[in-house]
Amino acid sequence: MSNPYDESPLNPLPPVVILLAGAIFAIEMIFQLGERGLIGGPAAVGWRLAAMTDYAFLGDVLDQMIARNLWPTEHLIRFVTYPFINGSFSQALFVIVFILALGKMVGEIFSGLAVLAIFFGSAIMGALVYGLALNDPYPLIGGFPAAYGLIGAYSFVHWVRLKVTGEPVSQAFTLIAFLMGIQLIFGLLFGGTNDWVADLAGFFTGFALSFVVRPGGWAHLMGRLRQR
């Protein structure tokens, strides 16, 4: 029988969440050290731009692939690499915070493979919607569409809990409504890109995928929620 006094008051982060956040952090640190001339020599200053050129998602490239019905791996890989290439340290920091916070809550209910499916599925769908719905030449970079997918999964868990307790299920979407509102205000005040389209698509993808990857079906999910 375990001693309750030996148990940590904080639940450890799921390994998959640490892996995703750690990968983004490591890549951003390489960019930061290169920009400061601490590694890589003079050429390192352009590492971020080079990574964007090679790994960012480009709507124009998607249009060309569809038009020619050609799907080269070097461009398909952009659907899953762009979340790891952020435009600045602050963007990377916010993405990491989102992944750690939401990933912890989702990872305590969902399996590691489910978290990965939501993360990359949301990133892929976010890029598809961004490329197909818009004619934006600006590359899509950053982990927000994938992170918003985790918000969608968290909203799903909250939605299920509200259904069980009989409370208004609209409360499950408070977080996404708040974040979209903040993005709208910042966009109106300071200008911005159309990345919010990919973010919103990522959210809905994460929410929808949760129906598919929920642990052990509905009954098991309910049991996990009651244990918390």
PyMOL CGO cylinders between C-alpha atoms (Angstrom):
from pymol import cmd
from pymol.cgo import CYLINDER

trace = [
    CYLINDER, 0.00, 0.00, 0.00, 1.50, 3.33, -1.02, 0.3, 1, 1, 1, 1, 1, 1,
    CYLINDER, 1.50, 3.33, -1.02, 2.04, 6.06, 1.50, 0.3, 1, 1, 1, 1, 1, 1,
    CYLINDER, 2.04, 6.06, 1.50, -0.05, 9.12, 0.55, 0.3, 1, 1, 1, 1, 1, 1,
    CYLINDER, -0.05, 9.12, 0.55, 2.64, 11.35, 2.01, 0.3, 1, 1, 1, 1, 1, 1,
    CYLINDER, 2.64, 11.35, 2.01, 5.12, 10.03, -0.55, 0.3, 1, 1, 1, 1, 1, 1,
    CYLINDER, 5.12, 10.03, -0.55, 2.90, 11.00, -3.50, 0.3, 1, 1, 1, 1, 1, 1,
    CYLINDER, 2.90, 11.00, -3.50, 3.67, 14.18, -5.40, 0.3, 1, 1, 1, 1, 1, 1,
    CYLINDER, 3.67, 14.18, -5.40, 0.99, 16.89, -5.10, 0.3, 1, 1, 1, 1, 1, 1,
    CYLINDER, 0.99, 16.89, -5.10, 1.49, 17.62, -8.80, 0.3, 1, 1, 1, 1, 1, 1,
    CYLINDER, 1.49, 17.62, -8.80, 0.67, 15.13, -11.51, 0.3, 1, 1, 1, 1, 1, 1,
    CYLINDER, 0.67, 15.13, -11.51, 3.60, 14.65, -13.90, 0.3, 1, 1, 1, 1, 1, 1,
    CYLINDER, 3.60, 14.65, -13.90, 3.25, 15.87, -17.44, 0.3, 1, 1, 1, 1, 1, 1,
    CYLINDER, 3.25, 15.87, -17.44, 2.45, 13.14, -19.99, 0.3, 1, 1, 1, 1, 1, 1,
    CYLINDER, 2.45, 13.14, -19.99, 5.65, 12.17, -21.87, 0.3, 1, 1, 1, 1, 1, 1,
    CYLINDER, 5.65, 12.17, -21.87, 4.14, 13.01, -25.26, 0.3, 1, 1, 1, 1, 1, 1,
    CYLINDER, 4.14, 13.01, -25.26, 3.40, 16.54, -24.09, 0.3, 1, 1, 1, 1, 1, 1,
    CYLINDER, 3.40, 16.54, -24.09, 6.98, 16.98, -22.88, 0.3, 1, 1, 1, 1, 1, 1,
    CYLINDER, 6.98, 16.98, -22.88, 8.22, 15.64, -26.23, 0.3, 1, 1, 1, 1, 1, 1,
    CYLINDER, 8.22, 15.64, -26.23, 6.14, 18.08, -28.29, 0.3, 1, 1, 1, 1, 1, 1,
    CYLINDER, 6.14, 18.08, -28.29, 6.91, 21.12, -26.16, 0.3, 1, 1, 1, 1, 1, 1,
    CYLINDER, 6.91, 21.12, -26.16, 10.57, 20.11, -25.89, 0.3, 1, 1, 1, 1, 1, 1,
    CYLINDER, 10.57, 20.11, -25.89, 10.94, 19.83, -29.66, 0.3, 1, 1, 1, 1, 1, 1,
    CYLINDER, 10.94, 19.83, -29.66, 9.54, 23.33, -30.19, 0.3, 1, 1, 1, 1, 1, 1,
    CYLINDER, 9.54, 23.33, -30.19, 11.72, 24.71, -27.41, 0.3, 1, 1, 1, 1, 1, 1,
    CYLINDER, 11.72, 24.71, -27.41, 14.88, 23.06, -28.76, 0.3, 1, 1, 1, 1, 1, 1,
    CYLINDER, 14.88, 23.06, -28.76, 14.31, 24.37, -32.29, 0.3, 1, 1, 1, 1, 1, 1,
    CYLINDER, 14.31, 24.37, -32.29, 13.63, 27.88, -31.01, 0.3, 1, 1, 1, 1, 1, 1,
    CYLINDER, 13.63, 27.88, -31.01, 16.80, 27.79, -28.88, 0.3, 1, 1, 1, 1, 1, 1,
    CYLINDER, 16.80, 27.79, -28.88, 18.83, 26.86, -31.96, 0.3, 1, 1, 1, 1, 1, 1,
    CYLINDER, 18.83, 26.86, -31.96, 17.38, 29.87, -33.77, 0.3, 1, 1, 1, 1, 1, 1,
    CYLINDER, 17.38, 29.87, -33.77, 18.04, 32.15, -30.81, 0.3, 1, 1, 1, 1, 1, 1,
    CYLINDER, 18.04, 32.15, -30.81, 21.64, 31.02, -30.37, 0.3, 1, 1, 1, 1, 1, 1,
    CYLINDER, 21.64, 31.02, -30.37, 22.25, 31.32, -34.10, 0.3, 1, 1, 1, 1, 1, 1,
    CYLINDER, 22.25, 31.32, -34.10, 20.79, 34.83, -34.28, 0.3, 1, 1, 1, 1, 1, 1,
    CYLINDER, 20.79, 34.83, -34.28, 23.07, 35.89, -31.43, 0.3, 1, 1, 1, 1, 1, 1,
    CYLINDER, 23.07, 35.89, -31.43, 26.14, 34.47, -33.17, 0.3, 1, 1, 1, 1, 1, 1,
    CYLINDER, 26.14, 34.47, -33.17, 26.77, 31.90, -30.45, 0.3, 1, 1, 1, 1, 1, 1,
    CYLINDER, 26.77, 31.90, -30.45, 26.63, 28.92, -32.80, 0.3, 1, 1, 1, 1, 1, 1,
    CYLINDER, 26.63, 28.92, -32.80, 26.82, 28.30, -36.53, 0.3, 1, 1, 1, 1, 1, 1,
    CYLINDER, 26.82, 28.30, -36.53, 28.81, 31.33, -37.58, 0.3, 1, 1, 1, 1, 1, 1,
    CYLINDER, 28.81, 31.33, -37.58, 27.45, 34.21, -39.72, 0.3, 1, 1, 1, 1, 1, 1,
    CYLINDER, 27.45, 34.21, -39.72, 25.14, 31.92, -41.70, 0.3, 1, 1, 1, 1, 1, 1,
    CYLINDER, 25.14, 31.92, -41.70, 23.22, 31.01, -38.53, 0.3, 1, 1, 1, 1, 1, 1,
    CYLINDER, 23.22, 31.01, -38.53, 21.50, 34.40, -38.55, 0.3, 1, 1, 1, 1, 1, 1,
    CYLINDER, 21.50, 34.40, -38.55, 19.37, 33.17, -41.44, 0.3, 1, 1, 1, 1, 1, 1,
    CYLINDER, 19.37, 33.17, -41.44, 18.50, 29.76, -40.01, 0.3, 1, 1, 1, 1, 1, 1,
    CYLINDER, 18.50, 29.76, -40.01, 14.94, 30.76, -39.10, 0.3, 1, 1, 1, 1, 1, 1,
    CYLINDER, 14.94, 30.76, -39.10, 14.28, 32.13, -42.58, 0.3, 1, 1, 1, 1, 1, 1,
    CYLINDER, 14.28, 32.13, -42.58, 15.81, 29.04, -44.16, 0.3, 1, 1, 1, 1, 1, 1,
    CYLINDER, 15.81, 29.04, -44.16, 13.63, 26.80, -42.00, 0.3, 1, 1, 1, 1, 1, 1,
    CYLINDER, 13.63, 26.80, -42.00, 10.55, 28.78, -43.02, 0.3, 1, 1, 1, 1, 1, 1,
    CYLINDER, 10.55, 28.78, -43.02, 11.49, 28.38, -46.68, 0.3, 1, 1, 1, 1, 1, 1,
    CYLINDER, 11.49, 28.38, -46.68, 11.91, 24.61, -46.35, 0.3, 1, 1, 1, 1, 1, 1,
    CYLINDER, 11.91, 24.61, -46.35, 9.30, 23.66, -43.75, 0.3, 1, 1, 1, 1, 1, 1,
    CYLINDER, 9.30, 23.66, -43.75, 6.57, 26.32, -43.51, 0.3, 1, 1, 1, 1, 1, 1,
    CYLINDER, 6.57, 26.32, -43.51, 3.20, 25.59, -45.08, 0.3, 1, 1, 1, 1, 1, 1,
    CYLINDER, 3.20, 25.59, -45.08, 2.51, 27.56, -48.26, 0.3, 1, 1, 1, 1, 1, 1,
    CYLINDER, 2.51, 27.56, -48.26, -0.96, 27.90, -49.72, 0.3, 1, 1, 1, 1, 1, 1,
    CYLINDER, -0.96, 27.90, -49.72, 0.48, 28.53, -53.17, 0.3, 1, 1, 1, 1, 1, 1,
    CYLINDER, 0.48, 28.53, -53.17, 2.35, 25.22, -53.01, 0.3, 1, 1, 1, 1, 1, 1,
    CYLINDER, 2.35, 25.22, -53.01, -0.88, 23.42, -52.10, 0.3, 1, 1, 1, 1, 1, 1,
    CYLINDER, -0.88, 23.42, -52.10, -2.63, 25.03, -55.07, 0.3, 1, 1, 1, 1, 1, 1,
    CYLINDER, -2.63, 25.03, -55.07, 0.13, 23.85, -57.39, 0.3, 1, 1, 1, 1, 1, 1,
    CYLINDER, 0.13, 23.85, -57.39, 0.03, 20.31, -56.02, 0.3, 1, 1, 1, 1, 1, 1,
    CYLINDER, 0.03, 20.31, -56.02, -3.73, 20.14, -56.55, 0.3, 1, 1, 1, 1, 1, 1,
    CYLINDER, -3.73, 20.14, -56.55, -3.55, 21.65, -60.03, 0.3, 1, 1, 1, 1, 1, 1,
    CYLINDER, -3.55, 21.65, -60.03, -0.80, 19.26, -61.16, 0.3, 1, 1, 1, 1, 1, 1,
    CYLINDER, -0.80, 19.26, -61.16, -1.97, 16.29, -59.07, 0.3, 1, 1, 1, 1, 1, 1,
    CYLINDER, -1.97, 16.29, -59.07, 1.59, 15.89, -57.86, 0.3, 1, 1, 1, 1, 1, 1,
    CYLINDER, 1.59, 15.89, -57.86, 2.30, 15.30, -54.18, 0.3, 1, 1, 1, 1, 1, 1,
    CYLINDER, 2.30, 15.30, -54.18, 6.06, 15.42, -53.53, 0.3, 1, 1, 1, 1, 1, 1,
    CYLINDER, 6.06, 15.42, -53.53, 7.16, 14.40, -50.04, 0.3, 1, 1, 1, 1, 1, 1,
    CYLINDER, 7.16, 14.40, -50.04, 9.22, 17.55, -49.65, 0.3, 1, 1, 1, 1, 1, 1,
    CYLINDER, 9.22, 17.55, -49.65, 6.01, 19.59, -49.71, 0.3, 1, 1, 1, 1, 1, 1,
    CYLINDER, 6.01, 19.59, -49.71, 3.66, 17.15, -47.99, 0.3, 1, 1, 1, 1, 1, 1,
    CYLINDER, 3.66, 17.15, -47.99, 5.95, 17.18, -44.98, 0.3, 1, 1, 1, 1, 1, 1,
    CYLINDER, 5.95, 17.18, -44.98, 5.18, 20.87, -44.53, 0.3, 1, 1, 1, 1, 1, 1,
    CYLINDER, 5.18, 20.87, -44.53, 1.76, 19.92, -43.10, 0.3, 1, 1, 1, 1, 1, 1,
    CYLINDER, 1.76, 19.92, -43.10, 3.46, 18.47, -39.99, 0.3, 1, 1, 1, 1, 1, 1,
    CYLINDER, 3.46, 18.47, -39.99, 6.65, 20.54, -39.78, 0.3, 1, 1, 1, 1, 1, 1,
    CYLINDER, 6.65, 20.54, -39.78, 5.26, 24.07, -39.78, 0.3, 1, 1, 1, 1, 1, 1,
    CYLINDER, 5.26, 24.07, -39.78, 4.04, 23.85, -36.12, 0.3, 1, 1, 1, 1, 1, 1,
    CYLINDER, 4.04, 23.85, -36.12, 7.66, 23.53, -34.99, 0.3, 1, 1, 1, 1, 1, 1,
    CYLINDER, 7.66, 23.53, -34.99, 8.86, 26.65, -36.82, 0.3, 1, 1, 1, 1, 1, 1,
    CYLINDER, 8.86, 26.65, -36.82, 7.77, 29.78, -35.00, 0.3, 1, 1, 1, 1, 1, 1,
    CYLINDER, 7.77, 29.78, -35.00, 8.29, 33.34, -36.15, 0.3, 1, 1, 1, 1, 1, 1,
    CYLINDER, 8.29, 33.34, -36.15, 9.74, 34.62, -32.88, 0.3, 1, 1, 1, 1, 1, 1,
    CYLINDER, 9.74, 34.62, -32.88, 10.70, 33.63, -29.37, 0.3, 1, 1, 1, 1, 1, 1,
    CYLINDER, 10.70, 33.63, -29.37, 7.47, 35.08, -27.96, 0.3, 1, 1, 1, 1, 1, 1,
    CYLINDER, 7.47, 35.08, -27.96, 5.33, 33.06, -30.36, 0.3, 1, 1, 1, 1, 1, 1,
    CYLINDER, 5.33, 33.06, -30.36, 7.22, 29.89, -29.48, 0.3, 1, 1, 1, 1, 1, 1,
    CYLINDER, 7.22, 29.89, -29.48, 6.83, 30.65, -25.77, 0.3, 1, 1, 1, 1, 1, 1,
    CYLINDER, 6.83, 30.65, -25.77, 3.06, 31.08, -26.02, 0.3, 1, 1, 1, 1, 1, 1,
    CYLINDER, 3.06, 31.08, -26.02, 2.75, 27.88, -28.05, 0.3, 1, 1, 1, 1, 1, 1,
    CYLINDER, 2.75, 27.88, -28.05, 4.79, 25.94, -25.49, 0.3, 1, 1, 1, 1, 1, 1,
    CYLINDER, 4.79, 25.94, -25.49, 2.66, 27.27, -22.62, 0.3, 1, 1, 1, 1, 1, 1,
    CYLINDER, 2.66, 27.27, -22.62, -0.51, 26.24, -24.46, 0.3, 1, 1, 1, 1, 1, 1,
    CYLINDER, -0.51, 26.24, -24.46, 0.84, 22.77, -25.17, 0.3, 1, 1, 1, 1, 1, 1,
    CYLINDER, 0.84, 22.77, -25.17, 2.00, 22.20, -21.60, 0.3, 1, 1, 1, 1, 1, 1,
    CYLINDER, 2.00, 22.20, -21.60, -1.20, 23.49, -20.00, 0.3, 1, 1, 1, 1, 1, 1,
    CYLINDER, -1.20, 23.49, -20.00, -3.77, 21.99, -22.36, 0.3, 1, 1, 1, 1, 1, 1,
    CYLINDER, -3.77, 21.99, -22.36, -1.69, 18.93, -23.12, 0.3, 1, 1, 1, 1, 1, 1,
    CYLINDER, -1.69, 18.93, -23.12, -1.50, 18.08, -19.43, 0.3, 1, 1, 1, 1, 1, 1,
    CYLINDER, -1.50, 18.08, -19.43, -5.26, 18.27, -18.98, 0.3, 1, 1, 1, 1, 1, 1,
    CYLINDER, -5.26, 18.27, -18.98, -5.98, 16.35, -22.17, 0.3, 1, 1, 1, 1, 1, 1,
    CYLINDER, -5.98, 16.35, -22.17, -3.17, 13.84, -21.58, 0.3, 1, 1, 1, 1, 1, 1,
    CYLINDER, -3.17, 13.84, -21.58, -4.61, 12.88, -18.20, 0.3, 1, 1, 1, 1, 1, 1,
    CYLINDER, -4.61, 12.88, -18.20, -7.74, 11.62, -19.99, 0.3, 1, 1, 1, 1, 1, 1,
    CYLINDER, -7.74, 11.62, -19.99, -6.53, 10.64, -23.45, 0.3, 1, 1, 1, 1, 1, 1,
    CYLINDER, -6.53, 10.64, -23.45, -3.71, 8.29, -24.39, 0.3, 1, 1, 1, 1, 1, 1,
    CYLINDER, -3.71, 8.29, -24.39, -0.39, 9.52, -25.70, 0.3, 1, 1, 1, 1, 1, 1,
    CYLINDER, -0.39, 9.52, -25.70, -1.23, 8.33, -29.21, 0.3, 1, 1, 1, 1, 1, 1,
    CYLINDER, -1.23, 8.33, -29.21, -4.55, 10.18, -29.03, 0.3, 1, 1, 1, 1, 1, 1,
    CYLINDER, -4.55, 10.18, -29.03, -2.77, 13.40, -28.05, 0.3, 1, 1, 1, 1, 1, 1,
    CYLINDER, -2.77, 13.40, -28.05, -0.42, 12.99, -31.01, 0.3, 1, 1, 1, 1, 1, 1,
    CYLINDER, -0.42, 12.99, -31.01, -3.36, 12.32, -33.34, 0.3, 1, 1, 1, 1, 1, 1,
    CYLINDER, -3.36, 12.32, -33.34, -5.12, 15.46, -32.13, 0.3, 1, 1, 1, 1, 1, 1,
    CYLINDER, -5.12, 15.46, -32.13, -1.97, 17.59, -32.33, 0.3, 1, 1, 1, 1, 1, 1,
    CYLINDER, -1.97, 17.59, -32.33, -0.95, 16.58, -35.85, 0.3, 1, 1, 1, 1, 1, 1,
    CYLINDER, -0.95, 16.58, -35.85, -4.49, 16.10, -37.14, 0.3, 1, 1, 1, 1, 1, 1,
    CYLINDER, -4.49, 16.10, -37.14, -5.34, 19.65, -36.09, 0.3, 1, 1, 1, 1, 1, 1,
    CYLINDER, -5.34, 19.65, -36.09, -2.13, 20.97, -37.65, 0.3, 1, 1, 1, 1, 1, 1,
    CYLINDER, -2.13, 20.97, -37.65, -2.89, 19.22, -40.95, 0.3, 1, 1, 1, 1, 1, 1,
    CYLINDER, -2.89, 19.22, -40.95, -6.52, 20.34, -41.10, 0.3, 1, 1, 1, 1, 1, 1,
    CYLINDER, -6.52, 20.34, -41.10, -5.58, 23.87, -40.04, 0.3, 1, 1, 1, 1, 1, 1,
    CYLINDER, -5.58, 23.87, -40.04, -3.14, 24.07, -42.95, 0.3, 1, 1, 1, 1, 1, 1,
    CYLINDER, -3.14, 24.07, -42.95, -5.65, 22.60, -45.40, 0.3, 1, 1, 1, 1, 1, 1,
    CYLINDER, -5.65, 22.60, -45.40, -8.34, 25.10, -44.47, 0.3, 1, 1, 1, 1, 1, 1,
    CYLINDER, -8.34, 25.10, -44.47, -5.82, 27.94, -44.52, 0.3, 1, 1, 1, 1, 1, 1,
    CYLINDER, -5.82, 27.94, -44.52, -4.62, 26.95, -47.98, 0.3, 1, 1, 1, 1, 1, 1,
    CYLINDER, -4.62, 26.95, -47.98, -8.01, 26.18, -49.51, 0.3, 1, 1, 1, 1, 1, 1,
    CYLINDER, -8.01, 26.18, -49.51, -10.13, 28.93, -47.98, 0.3, 1, 1, 1, 1, 1, 1,
    CYLINDER, -10.13, 28.93, -47.98, -7.67, 31.76, -48.47, 0.3, 1, 1, 1, 1, 1, 1,
    CYLINDER, -7.67, 31.76, -48.47, -5.48, 33.06, -51.23, 0.3, 1, 1, 1, 1, 1, 1,
    CYLINDER, -5.48, 33.06, -51.23, -2.82, 34.23, -48.80, 0.3, 1, 1, 1, 1, 1, 1,
    CYLINDER, -2.82, 34.23, -48.80, 0.80, 34.23, -49.99, 0.3, 1, 1, 1, 1, 1, 1,
    CYLINDER, 0.80, 34.23, -49.99, 2.06, 34.53, -46.40, 0.3, 1, 1, 1, 1, 1, 1,
    CYLINDER, 2.06, 34.53, -46.40, 3.44, 31.22, -45.10, 0.3, 1, 1, 1, 1, 1, 1,
    CYLINDER, 3.44, 31.22, -45.10, 1.69, 29.48, -42.22, 0.3, 1, 1, 1, 1, 1, 1,
    CYLINDER, 1.69, 29.48, -42.22, 4.09, 28.86, -39.33, 0.3, 1, 1, 1, 1, 1, 1,
    CYLINDER, 4.09, 28.86, -39.33, 3.82, 28.24, -35.63, 0.3, 1, 1, 1, 1, 1, 1,
    CYLINDER, 3.82, 28.24, -35.63, 2.15, 25.70, -33.39, 0.3, 1, 1, 1, 1, 1, 1,
    CYLINDER, 2.15, 25.70, -33.39, -1.08, 27.53, -32.67, 0.3, 1, 1, 1, 1, 1, 1,
    CYLINDER, -1.08, 27.53, -32.67, -3.34, 25.45, -34.99, 0.3, 1, 1, 1, 1, 1, 1,
    CYLINDER, -3.34, 25.45, -34.99, -2.08, 22.28, -33.29, 0.3, 1, 1, 1, 1, 1, 1,
    CYLINDER, -2.08, 22.28, -33.29, -2.33, 23.86, -29.83, 0.3, 1, 1, 1, 1, 1, 1,
    CYLINDER, -2.33, 23.86, -29.83, -5.87, 24.96, -30.61, 0.3, 1, 1, 1, 1, 1, 1,
    CYLINDER, -5.87, 24.96, -30.61, -6.58, 21.34, -31.43, 0.3, 1, 1, 1, 1, 1, 1,
    CYLINDER, -6.58, 21.34, -31.43, -5.68, 20.52, -27.83, 0.3, 1, 1, 1, 1, 1, 1,
    CYLINDER, -5.68, 20.52, -27.83, -8.06, 23.29, -26.76, 0.3, 1, 1, 1, 1, 1, 1,
    CYLINDER, -8.06, 23.29, -26.76, -10.71, 21.54, -28.83, 0.3, 1, 1, 1, 1, 1, 1,
    CYLINDER, -10.71, 21.54, -28.83, -9.98, 18.25, -27.03, 0.3, 1, 1, 1, 1, 1, 1,
    CYLINDER, -9.98, 18.25, -27.03, -10.12, 19.99, -23.67, 0.3, 1, 1, 1, 1, 1, 1,
    CYLINDER, -10.12, 19.99, -23.67, -13.44, 21.59, -24.66, 0.3, 1, 1, 1, 1, 1, 1,
    CYLINDER, -13.44, 21.59, -24.66, -14.73, 18.12, -25.57, 0.3, 1, 1, 1, 1, 1, 1,
    CYLINDER, -14.73, 18.12, -25.57, -13.85, 16.77, -22.13, 0.3, 1, 1, 1, 1, 1, 1,
    CYLINDER, -13.85, 16.77, -22.13, -15.48, 19.79, -20.50, 0.3, 1, 1, 1, 1, 1, 1,
    CYLINDER, -15.48, 19.79, -20.50, -18.52, 19.37, -22.77, 0.3, 1, 1, 1, 1, 1, 1,
    CYLINDER, -18.52, 19.37, -22.77, -18.94, 15.75, -21.69, 0.3, 1, 1, 1, 1, 1, 1,
    CYLINDER, -18.94, 15.75, -21.69, -18.68, 16.73, -18.03, 0.3, 1, 1, 1, 1, 1, 1,
    CYLINDER, -18.68, 16.73, -18.03, -21.32, 19.43, -18.46, 0.3, 1, 1, 1, 1, 1, 1,
    CYLINDER, -21.32, 19.43, -18.46, -23.65, 16.99, -20.17, 0.3, 1, 1, 1, 1, 1, 1,
    CYLINDER, -23.65, 16.99, -20.17, -23.30, 14.62, -17.21, 0.3, 1, 1, 1, 1, 1, 1,
    CYLINDER, -23.30, 14.62, -17.21, -24.01, 17.32, -14.64, 0.3, 1, 1, 1, 1, 1, 1,
    CYLINDER, -24.01, 17.32, -14.64, -26.84, 18.83, -16.68, 0.3, 1, 1, 1, 1, 1, 1,
    CYLINDER, -26.84, 18.83, -16.68, -25.20, 22.24, -16.91, 0.3, 1, 1, 1, 1, 1, 1,
    CYLINDER, -25.20, 22.24, -16.91, -25.30, 24.39, -20.08, 0.3, 1, 1, 1, 1, 1, 1,
    CYLINDER, -25.30, 24.39, -20.08, -22.89, 22.81, -22.56, 0.3, 1, 1, 1, 1, 1, 1,
    CYLINDER, -22.89, 22.81, -22.56, -22.18, 26.22, -24.07, 0.3, 1, 1, 1, 1, 1, 1,
    CYLINDER, -22.18, 26.22, -24.07, -19.81, 26.79, -21.14, 0.3, 1, 1, 1, 1, 1, 1,
    CYLINDER, -19.81, 26.79, -21.14, -17.43, 24.30, -22.75, 0.3, 1, 1, 1, 1, 1, 1,
    CYLINDER, -17.43, 24.30, -22.75, -16.66, 26.83, -25.47, 0.3, 1, 1, 1, 1, 1, 1,
    CYLINDER, -16.66, 26.83, -25.47, -15.87, 29.77, -23.19, 0.3, 1, 1, 1, 1, 1, 1,
    CYLINDER, -15.87, 29.77, -23.19, -12.10, 29.39, -23.63, 0.3, 1, 1, 1, 1, 1, 1,
    CYLINDER, -12.10, 29.39, -23.63, -12.14, 29.33, -27.43, 0.3, 1, 1, 1, 1, 1, 1,
    CYLINDER, -12.14, 29.33, -27.43, -14.57, 32.26, -27.53, 0.3, 1, 1, 1, 1, 1, 1,
    CYLINDER, -14.57, 32.26, -27.53, -12.25, 34.25, -25.24, 0.3, 1, 1, 1, 1, 1, 1,
    CYLINDER, -12.25, 34.25, -25.24, -9.14, 33.45, -27.28, 0.3, 1, 1, 1, 1, 1, 1,
    CYLINDER, -9.14, 33.45, -27.28, -10.82, 34.25, -30.59, 0.3, 1, 1, 1, 1, 1, 1,
    CYLINDER, -10.82, 34.25, -30.59, -12.03, 37.52, -29.12, 0.3, 1, 1, 1, 1, 1, 1,
    CYLINDER, -12.03, 37.52, -29.12, -8.52, 38.42, -28.00, 0.3, 1, 1, 1, 1, 1, 1,
    CYLINDER, -8.52, 38.42, -28.00, -7.17, 37.62, -31.47, 0.3, 1, 1, 1, 1, 1, 1,
    CYLINDER, -7.17, 37.62, -31.47, -9.84, 39.78, -33.07, 0.3, 1, 1, 1, 1, 1, 1,
    CYLINDER, -9.84, 39.78, -33.07, -9.06, 42.74, -30.80, 0.3, 1, 1, 1, 1, 1, 1,
    CYLINDER, -9.06, 42.74, -30.80, -5.32, 42.47, -31.40, 0.3, 1, 1, 1, 1, 1, 1,
    CYLINDER, -5.32, 42.47, -31.40, -5.91, 42.15, -35.13, 0.3, 1, 1, 1, 1, 1, 1,
    CYLINDER, -5.91, 42.15, -35.13, -8.04, 45.29, -35.20, 0.3, 1, 1, 1, 1, 1, 1,
    CYLINDER, -8.04, 45.29, -35.20, -5.61, 47.28, -33.05, 0.3, 1, 1, 1, 1, 1, 1,
    CYLINDER, -5.61, 47.28, -33.05, -2.26, 46.15, -34.41, 0.3, 1, 1, 1, 1, 1, 1,
    CYLINDER, -2.26, 46.15, -34.41, -3.05, 44.37, -37.64, 0.3, 1, 1, 1, 1, 1, 1,
    CYLINDER, -3.05, 44.37, -37.64, -2.29, 40.75, -38.24, 0.3, 1, 1, 1, 1, 1, 1,
    CYLINDER, -2.29, 40.75, -38.24, -2.36, 37.77, -40.55, 0.3, 1, 1, 1, 1, 1, 1,
    CYLINDER, -2.36, 37.77, -40.55, -5.08, 35.31, -41.40, 0.3, 1, 1, 1, 1, 1, 1,
    CYLINDER, -5.08, 35.31, -41.40, -3.59, 32.61, -39.16, 0.3, 1, 1, 1, 1, 1, 1,
    CYLINDER, -3.59, 32.61, -39.16, -6.77, 32.67, -37.06, 0.3, 1, 1, 1, 1, 1, 1,
    CYLINDER, -6.77, 32.67, -37.06, -8.47, 30.68, -39.83, 0.3, 1, 1, 1, 1, 1, 1,
    CYLINDER, -8.47, 30.68, -39.83, -6.02, 27.82, -39.27, 0.3, 1, 1, 1, 1, 1, 1,
    CYLINDER, -6.02, 27.82, -39.27, -6.35, 28.19, -35.49, 0.3, 1, 1, 1, 1, 1, 1,
    CYLINDER, -6.35, 28.19, -35.49, -10.13, 27.90, -35.61, 0.3, 1, 1, 1, 1, 1, 1,
    CYLINDER, -10.13, 27.90, -35.61, -9.94, 24.94, -37.98, 0.3, 1, 1, 1, 1, 1, 1,
    CYLINDER, -9.94, 24.94, -37.98, -7.48, 23.31, -35.59, 0.3, 1, 1, 1, 1, 1, 1,
    CYLINDER, -7.48, 23.31, -35.59, -9.90, 23.80, -32.69, 0.3, 1, 1, 1, 1, 1, 1,
    CYLINDER, -9.90, 23.80, -32.69, -12.83, 22.19, -34.48, 0.3, 1, 1, 1, 1, 1, 1,
    CYLINDER, -12.83, 22.19, -34.48, -10.60, 19.36, -35.67, 0.3, 1, 1, 1, 1, 1, 1,
    CYLINDER, -10.60, 19.36, -35.67, -9.40, 18.66, -32.13, 0.3, 1, 1, 1, 1, 1, 1,
    CYLINDER, -9.40, 18.66, -32.13, -12.97, 18.67, -30.87, 0.3, 1, 1, 1, 1, 1, 1,
    CYLINDER, -12.97, 18.67, -30.87, -14.20, 16.35, -33.64, 0.3, 1, 1, 1, 1, 1, 1,
    CYLINDER, -14.20, 16.35, -33.64, -11.24, 13.96, -33.35, 0.3, 1, 1, 1, 1, 1, 1,
    CYLINDER, -11.24, 13.96, -33.35, -11.96, 13.57, -29.64, 0.3, 1, 1, 1, 1, 1, 1,
    CYLINDER, -11.96, 13.57, -29.64, -15.09, 11.61, -30.52, 0.3, 1, 1, 1, 1, 1, 1,
    CYLINDER, -15.09, 11.61, -30.52, -12.89, 9.14, -32.40, 0.3, 1, 1, 1, 1, 1, 1,
    CYLINDER, -12.89, 9.14, -32.40, -9.84, 8.83, -30.13, 0.3, 1, 1, 1, 1, 1, 1,
    CYLINDER, -9.84, 8.83, -30.13, -11.59, 9.05, -26.74, 0.3, 1, 1, 1, 1, 1, 1,
    CYLINDER, -11.59, 9.05, -26.74, -10.25, 6.32, -24.44, 0.3, 1, 1, 1, 1, 1, 1,
    CYLINDER, -10.25, 6.32, -24.44, -12.18, 3.07, -24.53, 0.3, 1, 1, 1, 1, 1, 1,
    CYLINDER, -12.18, 3.07, -24.53, -15.41, 4.56, -25.77, 0.3, 1, 1, 1, 1, 1, 1,
    CYLINDER, -15.41, 4.56, -25.77, -17.95, 6.75, -24.03, 0.3, 1, 1, 1, 1, 1, 1,
    CYLINDER, -17.95, 6.75, -24.03, -18.41, 4.59, -20.91, 0.3, 1, 1, 1, 1, 1, 1,
    CYLINDER, -18.41, 4.59, -20.91, -14.71, 4.46, -20.16, 0.3, 1, 1, 1, 1, 1, 1,
    CYLINDER, -14.71, 4.46, -20.16, -14.34, 8.20, -20.70, 0.3, 1, 1, 1, 1, 1, 1,
    CYLINDER, -14.34, 8.20, -20.70, -17.16, 8.82, -18.23, 0.3, 1, 1, 1, 1, 1, 1,
    CYLINDER, -17.16, 8.82, -18.23, -15.41, 6.62, -15.71, 0.3, 1, 1, 1, 1, 1, 1,
    CYLINDER, -15.41, 6.62, -15.71, -12.15, 8.50, -16.11, 0.3, 1, 1, 1, 1, 1, 1,
    CYLINDER, -12.15, 8.50, -16.11, -13.96, 11.81, -15.60, 0.3, 1, 1, 1, 1, 1, 1,
    CYLINDER, -13.96, 11.81, -15.60, -15.67, 10.58, -12.43, 0.3, 1, 1, 1, 1, 1, 1,
    CYLINDER, -15.67, 10.58, -12.43, -12.29, 9.58, -10.99, 0.3, 1, 1, 1, 1, 1, 1,
    CYLINDER, -12.29, 9.58, -10.99, -10.94, 13.12, -11.30, 0.3, 1, 1, 1, 1, 1, 1,
]
cmd.load_cgo(trace, "trace")
